[in-house]
Amino acid sequence: MERIYRTYADTEVTQLSTSVKCPYCGEEWMEPDTDECGTTYKLRCENEDCEREFEMYFDAS
């Protein structure tokens, strides 16, 4: 079996995700493409027992 080696320098980020925690039930998940500074995102909880909507403001501080 052949082997190749890759390093971080060879790596290209294709999608960024943000760790999100529902303010109502505490469910946590990774939300893709919610990483633009100064932007407010409308999200829906992924917990099927909650599924409430909330806003998340993204700040890089």
Biopython code that builds the backbone (N, CA, C, O; Angstrom):
import numpy as np
from Bio.PDB.StructureBuilder import StructureBuilder

atoms = [
    (1, "MET", "N", (0.854, -1.174, 0.000)),
    (1, "MET", "CA", (0.000, 0.000, 0.000)),
    (1, "MET", "C", (0.900, 1.237, 0.000)),
    (1, "MET", "O", (1.835, 1.339, 0.793)),
    (2, "GLU", "N", (0.601, 2.171, -0.901)),
    (2, "GLU", "CA", (1.334, 3.426, -0.962)),
    (2, "GLU", "C", (0.850, 4.376, 0.133)),
    (2, "GLU", "O", (-0.289, 4.281, 0.589)),
    (3, "ARG", "N", (1.721, 5.285, 0.546)),
    (3, "ARG", "CA", (1.359, 6.265, 1.574)),
    (3, "ARG", "C", (1.765, 7.649, 1.082)),
    (3, "ARG", "O", (2.844, 7.826, 0.517)),
    (4, "ILE", "N", (0.885, 8.632, 1.305)),
    (4, "ILE", "CA", (1.230, 10.027, 1.017)),
    (4, "ILE", "C", (1.184, 10.805, 2.319)),
    (4, "ILE", "O", (0.534, 10.383, 3.276)),
    (5, "TYR", "N", (1.864, 11.927, 2.359)),
    (5, "TYR", "CA", (1.899, 12.770, 3.547)),
    (5, "TYR", "C", (1.331, 14.145, 3.215)),
    (5, "TYR", "O", (1.646, 14.719, 2.173)),
    (6, "ARG", "N", (0.508, 14.659, 4.091)),
    (6, "ARG", "CA", (-0.064, 15.998, 3.945)),
    (6, "ARG", "C", (0.248, 16.776, 5.215)),
    (6, "ARG", "O", (0.400, 16.184, 6.283)),
    (7, "THR", "N", (0.344, 18.079, 5.109)),
    (7, "THR", "CA", (0.582, 18.937, 6.268)),
    (7, "THR", "C", (-0.487, 20.022, 6.288)),
    (7, "THR", "O", (-1.289, 20.138, 5.361)),
    (8, "TYR", "N", (-0.488, 20.811, 7.349)),
    (8, "TYR", "CA", (-1.436, 21.920, 7.414)),
    (8, "TYR", "C", (-1.241, 22.893, 6.263)),
    (8, "TYR", "O", (-2.201, 23.521, 5.815)),
    (9, "ALA", "N", (-0.019, 23.025, 5.780)),
    (9, "ALA", "CA", (0.245, 23.916, 4.655)),
    (9, "ALA", "C", (-0.449, 23.430, 3.379)),
    (9, "ALA", "O", (-0.740, 24.222, 2.483)),
    (10, "ASP", "N", (-0.709, 22.137, 3.307)),
    (10, "ASP", "CA", (-1.390, 21.557, 2.143)),
    (10, "ASP", "C", (-2.907, 21.618, 2.263)),
    (10, "ASP", "O", (-3.618, 21.246, 1.330)),
    (11, "THR", "N", (-3.398, 22.076, 3.389)),
    (11, "THR", "CA", (-4.824, 22.007, 3.689)),
    (11, "THR", "C", (-5.526, 23.306, 3.313)),
    (11, "THR", "O", (-5.020, 24.398, 3.572)),
    (12, "GLU", "N", (-6.691, 23.172, 2.702)),
    (12, "GLU", "CA", (-7.508, 24.320, 2.343)),
    (12, "GLU", "C", (-8.858, 24.194, 3.057)),
    (12, "GLU", "O", (-9.520, 23.159, 2.981)),
    (13, "VAL", "N", (-9.249, 25.260, 3.748)),
    (13, "VAL", "CA", (-10.533, 25.260, 4.440)),
    (13, "VAL", "C", (-11.636, 25.430, 3.414)),
    (13, "VAL", "O", (-11.613, 26.370, 2.619)),
    (14, "THR", "N", (-12.599, 24.525, 3.431)),
    (14, "THR", "CA", (-13.684, 24.601, 2.463)),
    (14, "THR", "C", (-14.982, 25.077, 3.088)),
    (14, "THR", "O", (-15.856, 25.594, 2.393)),
    (15, "GLN", "N", (-15.115, 24.902, 4.419)),
    (15, "GLN", "CA", (-16.328, 25.350, 5.088)),
    (15, "GLN", "C", (-16.022, 25.590, 6.564)),
    (15, "GLN", "O", (-15.405, 24.751, 7.221)),
    (16, "LEU", "N", (-16.453, 26.726, 7.074)),
    (16, "LEU", "CA", (-16.299, 27.019, 8.487)),
    (16, "LEU", "C", (-17.631, 26.806, 9.186)),
    (16, "LEU", "O", (-18.688, 27.113, 8.635)),
    (17, "SER", "N", (-17.575, 26.283, 10.397)),
    (17, "SER", "CA", (-18.775, 26.078, 11.198)),
    (17, "SER", "C", (-18.582, 26.731, 12.553)),
    (17, "SER", "O", (-17.460, 26.835, 13.049)),
    (18, "THR", "N", (-19.671, 27.165, 13.144)),
    (18, "THR", "CA", (-19.646, 27.816, 14.445)),
    (18, "THR", "C", (-20.370, 26.945, 15.458)),
    (18, "THR", "O", (-21.449, 26.419, 15.186)),
    (19, "SER", "N", (-19.764, 26.801, 16.628)),
    (19, "SER", "CA", (-20.405, 26.059, 17.703)),
    (19, "SER", "C", (-21.559, 26.888, 18.239)),
    (19, "SER", "O", (-21.375, 28.049, 18.604)),
    (20, "VAL", "N", (-22.762, 26.292, 18.290)),
    (20, "VAL", "CA", (-23.975, 26.990, 18.709)),
    (20, "VAL", "C", (-24.600, 26.242, 19.883)),
    (20, "VAL", "O", (-24.598, 25.011, 19.919)),
    (21, "LYS", "N", (-25.132, 26.994, 20.839)),
    (21, "LYS", "CA", (-25.851, 26.409, 21.970)),
    (21, "LYS", "C", (-27.201, 27.103, 22.078)),
    (21, "LYS", "O", (-27.265, 28.326, 22.202)),
    (22, "CYS", "N", (-28.280, 26.324, 22.033)),
    (22, "CYS", "CA", (-29.625, 26.877, 22.105)),
    (22, "CYS", "C", (-29.828, 27.558, 23.458)),
    (22, "CYS", "O", (-29.566, 26.952, 24.497)),
    (23, "PRO", "N", (-30.295, 28.816, 23.458)),
    (23, "PRO", "CA", (-30.510, 29.525, 24.720)),
    (23, "PRO", "C", (-31.726, 29.021, 25.495)),
    (23, "PRO", "O", (-31.914, 29.389, 26.655)),
    (24, "TYR", "N", (-32.549, 28.187, 24.869)),
    (24, "TYR", "CA", (-33.758, 27.673, 25.520)),
    (24, "TYR", "C", (-33.530, 26.312, 26.179)),
    (24, "TYR", "O", (-33.851, 26.126, 27.352)),
    (25, "CYS", "N", (-32.971, 25.355, 25.416)),
    (25, "CYS", "CA", (-32.842, 23.991, 25.953)),
    (25, "CYS", "C", (-31.400, 23.557, 26.200)),
    (25, "CYS", "O", (-31.170, 22.545, 26.861)),
    (26, "GLY", "N", (-30.422, 24.308, 25.678)),
    (26, "GLY", "CA", (-29.024, 23.974, 25.891)),
    (26, "GLY", "C", (-28.426, 23.013, 24.880)),
    (26, "GLY", "O", (-27.255, 22.651, 24.999)),
    (27, "GLU", "N", (-29.203, 22.589, 23.883)),
    (27, "GLU", "CA", (-28.696, 21.698, 22.824)),
    (27, "GLU", "C", (-27.524, 22.379, 22.114)),
    (27, "GLU", "O", (-27.575, 23.580, 21.849)),
    (28, "GLU", "N", (-26.466, 21.619, 21.805)),
    (28, "GLU", "CA", (-25.291, 22.160, 21.123)),
    (28, "GLU", "C", (-25.096, 21.449, 19.786)),
    (28, "GLU", "O", (-25.341, 20.248, 19.671)),
    (29, "TRP", "N", (-24.653, 22.201, 18.776)),
    (29, "TRP", "CA", (-24.361, 21.651, 17.457)),
    (29, "TRP", "C", (-23.446, 22.603, 16.714)),
    (29, "TRP", "O", (-23.182, 23.712, 17.179)),
    (30, "MET", "N", (-22.961, 22.170, 15.554)),
    (30, "MET", "CA", (-22.110, 22.984, 14.691)),
    (30, "MET", "C", (-22.964, 23.509, 13.538)),
    (30, "MET", "O", (-23.588, 22.735, 12.812)),
    (31, "GLU", "N", (-22.982, 24.818, 13.381)),
    (31, "GLU", "CA", (-23.780, 25.468, 12.335)),
    (31, "GLU", "C", (-22.837, 25.946, 11.231)),
    (31, "GLU", "O", (-21.978, 26.788, 11.492)),
    (32, "PRO", "N", (-22.972, 25.431, 9.998)),
    (32, "PRO", "CA", (-22.080, 25.828, 8.900)),
    (32, "PRO", "C", (-22.387, 27.230, 8.379)),
    (32, "PRO", "O", (-23.523, 27.703, 8.431)),
    (33, "ASP", "N", (-21.338, 27.876, 7.877)),
    (33, "ASP", "CA", (-21.447, 29.167, 7.181)),
    (33, "ASP", "C", (-22.124, 30.256, 8.009)),
    (33, "ASP", "O", (-22.938, 31.017, 7.486)),
    (34, "THR", "N", (-21.795, 30.334, 9.289)),
    (34, "THR", "CA", (-22.315, 31.401, 10.160)),
    (34, "THR", "C", (-21.136, 32.080, 10.841)),
    (34, "THR", "O", (-21.057, 32.128, 12.069)),
    (35, "ASP", "N", (-20.206, 32.613, 10.017)),
    (35, "ASP", "CA", (-18.953, 33.118, 10.556)),
    (35, "ASP", "C", (-18.587, 34.522, 10.075)),
    (35, "ASP", "O", (-17.423, 34.918, 10.140)),
    (36, "GLU", "N", (-19.568, 35.267, 9.597)),
    (36, "GLU", "CA", (-19.292, 36.621, 9.120)),
    (36, "GLU", "C", (-19.449, 37.608, 10.281)),
    (36, "GLU", "O", (-20.531, 37.729, 10.856)),
    (37, "CYS", "N", (-18.372, 38.305, 10.618)),
    (37, "CYS", "CA", (-18.367, 39.220, 11.760)),
    (37, "CYS", "C", (-19.408, 40.320, 11.598)),
    (37, "CYS", "O", (-19.612, 40.848, 10.505)),
    (38, "GLY", "N", (-20.055, 40.650, 12.698)),
    (38, "GLY", "CA", (-21.040, 41.712, 12.707)),
    (38, "GLY", "C", (-22.384, 41.317, 12.133)),
    (38, "GLY", "O", (-23.229, 42.179, 11.890)),
    (39, "THR", "N", (-22.598, 40.033, 11.911)),
    (39, "THR", "CA", (-23.834, 39.550, 11.306)),
    (39, "THR", "C", (-24.705, 38.856, 12.343)),
    (39, "THR", "O", (-24.203, 38.133, 13.204)),
    (40, "THR", "N", (-26.007, 39.079, 12.257)),
    (40, "THR", "CA", (-26.965, 38.377, 13.097)),
    (40, "THR", "C", (-27.626, 37.295, 12.264)),
    (40, "THR", "O", (-28.158, 37.562, 11.186)),
    (41, "TYR", "N", (-27.589, 36.070, 12.773)),
    (41, "TYR", "CA", (-28.168, 34.919, 12.073)),
    (41, "TYR", "C", (-29.417, 34.453, 12.804)),
    (41, "TYR", "O", (-29.432, 34.395, 14.034)),
    (42, "LYS", "N", (-30.455, 34.124, 12.063)),
    (42, "LYS", "CA", (-31.658, 33.523, 12.638)),
    (42, "LYS", "C", (-31.510, 32.015, 12.531)),
    (42, "LYS", "O", (-31.354, 31.474, 11.436)),
    (43, "LEU", "N", (-31.559, 31.341, 13.671)),
    (43, "LEU", "CA", (-31.350, 29.897, 13.717)),
    (43, "LEU", "C", (-32.551, 29.211, 14.349)),
    (43, "LEU", "O", (-33.351, 29.836, 15.045)),
    (44, "ARG", "N", (-32.657, 27.918, 14.095)),
    (44, "ARG", "CA", (-33.690, 27.076, 14.708)),
    (44, "ARG", "C", (-32.965, 25.941, 15.422)),
    (44, "ARG", "O", (-32.070, 25.311, 14.860)),
    (45, "CYS", "N", (-33.357, 25.692, 16.651)),
    (45, "CYS", "CA", (-32.754, 24.624, 17.445)),
    (45, "CYS", "C", (-32.916, 23.288, 16.731)),
    (45, "CYS", "O", (-33.977, 22.986, 16.184)),
    (46, "GLU", "N", (-31.848, 22.491, 16.745)),
    (46, "GLU", "CA", (-31.879, 21.191, 16.085)),
    (46, "GLU", "C", (-32.488, 20.096, 16.952)),
    (46, "GLU", "O", (-32.707, 18.985, 16.469)),
    (47, "ASN", "N", (-32.765, 20.382, 18.215)),
    (47, "ASN", "CA", (-33.390, 19.408, 19.106)),
    (47, "ASN", "C", (-34.866, 19.306, 18.725)),
    (47, "ASN", "O", (-35.595, 20.297, 18.783)),
    (48, "GLU", "N", (-35.302, 18.118, 18.338)),
    (48, "GLU", "CA", (-36.690, 17.966, 17.862)),
    (48, "GLU", "C", (-37.726, 18.205, 18.955)),
    (48, "GLU", "O", (-38.898, 18.415, 18.645)),
    (49, "ASP", "N", (-37.329, 18.180, 20.218)),
    (49, "ASP", "CA", (-38.258, 18.495, 21.301)),
    (49, "ASP", "C", (-38.358, 20.001, 21.555)),
    (49, "ASP", "O", (-39.270, 20.452, 22.248)),
    (50, "CYS", "N", (-37.433, 20.775, 21.005)),
    (50, "CYS", "CA", (-37.411, 22.230, 21.219)),
    (50, "CYS", "C", (-37.783, 22.965, 19.927)),
    (50, "CYS", "O", (-38.858, 23.557, 19.832)),
    (51, "GLU", "N", (-36.895, 22.924, 18.946)),
    (51, "GLU", "CA", (-37.065, 23.544, 17.627)),
    (51, "GLU", "C", (-37.471, 25.017, 17.682)),
    (51, "GLU", "O", (-38.107, 25.514, 16.753)),
    (52, "ARG", "N", (-37.110, 25.721, 18.761)),
    (52, "ARG", "CA", (-37.447, 27.143, 18.851)),
    (52, "ARG", "C", (-36.451, 27.971, 18.043)),
    (52, "ARG", "O", (-35.294, 27.582, 17.885)),
    (53, "GLU", "N", (-36.904, 29.101, 17.540)),
    (53, "GLU", "CA", (-36.051, 29.995, 16.772)),
    (53, "GLU", "C", (-35.407, 31.011, 17.712)),
    (53, "GLU", "O", (-35.987, 31.399, 18.726)),
    (54, "PHE", "N", (-34.201, 31.431, 17.352)),
    (54, "PHE", "CA", (-33.487, 32.463, 18.108)),
    (54, "PHE", "C", (-32.492, 33.137, 17.174)),
    (54, "PHE", "O", (-32.225, 32.643, 16.079)),
    (55, "GLU", "N", (-31.951, 34.258, 17.607)),
    (55, "GLU", "CA", (-30.949, 34.972, 16.831)),
    (55, "GLU", "C", (-29.582, 34.786, 17.472)),
    (55, "GLU", "O", (-29.457, 34.746, 18.696)),
    (56, "MET", "N", (-28.561, 34.673, 16.632)),
    (56, "MET", "CA", (-27.187, 34.605, 17.092)),
    (56, "MET", "C", (-26.404, 35.733, 16.420)),
    (56, "MET", "O", (-26.373, 35.831, 15.194)),
    (57, "TYR", "N", (-25.780, 36.574, 17.225)),
    (57, "TYR", "CA", (-24.916, 37.631, 16.690)),
    (57, "TYR", "C", (-23.497, 37.112, 16.702)),
    (57, "TYR", "O", (-23.018, 36.663, 17.743)),
    (58, "PHE", "N", (-22.804, 37.162, 15.560)),
    (58, "PHE", "CA", (-21.439, 36.673, 15.469)),
    (58, "PHE", "C", (-20.463, 37.830, 15.599)),
    (58, "PHE", "O", (-20.525, 38.803, 14.849)),
    (59, "ASP", "N", (-19.553, 37.704, 16.574)),
    (59, "ASP", "CA", (-18.534, 38.712, 16.813)),
    (59, "ASP", "C", (-17.208, 37.989, 17.007)),
    (59, "ASP", "O", (-17.159, 36.964, 17.687)),
    (60, "ALA", "N", (-16.159, 38.494, 16.433)),
    (60, "ALA", "CA", (-14.861, 37.822, 16.476)),
    (60, "ALA", "C", (-14.032, 38.214, 17.692)),
    (60, "ALA", "O", (-12.842, 37.904, 17.734)),
    (61, "SER", "N", (-14.609, 38.877, 18.674)),
    (61, "SER", "CA", (-13.808, 39.302, 19.837)),
    (61, "SER", "C", (-13.402, 38.163, 20.722)),
    (61, "SER", "O", (-12.729, 38.374, 21.731)),
]
sb = StructureBuilder()
sb.init_structure("model")
sb.init_model(0)
sb.init_chain("A")
sb.init_seg("    ")
for serial, (resi, resn, name, xyz) in enumerate(atoms, 1):
    if name == "N":
        sb.init_residue(resn, " ", resi, " ")
    sb.init_atom(name, np.array(xyz, "f"), 0.0, 1.0, " ", f" {name:<3s}", serial, name[0])
structure = sb.get_structure()
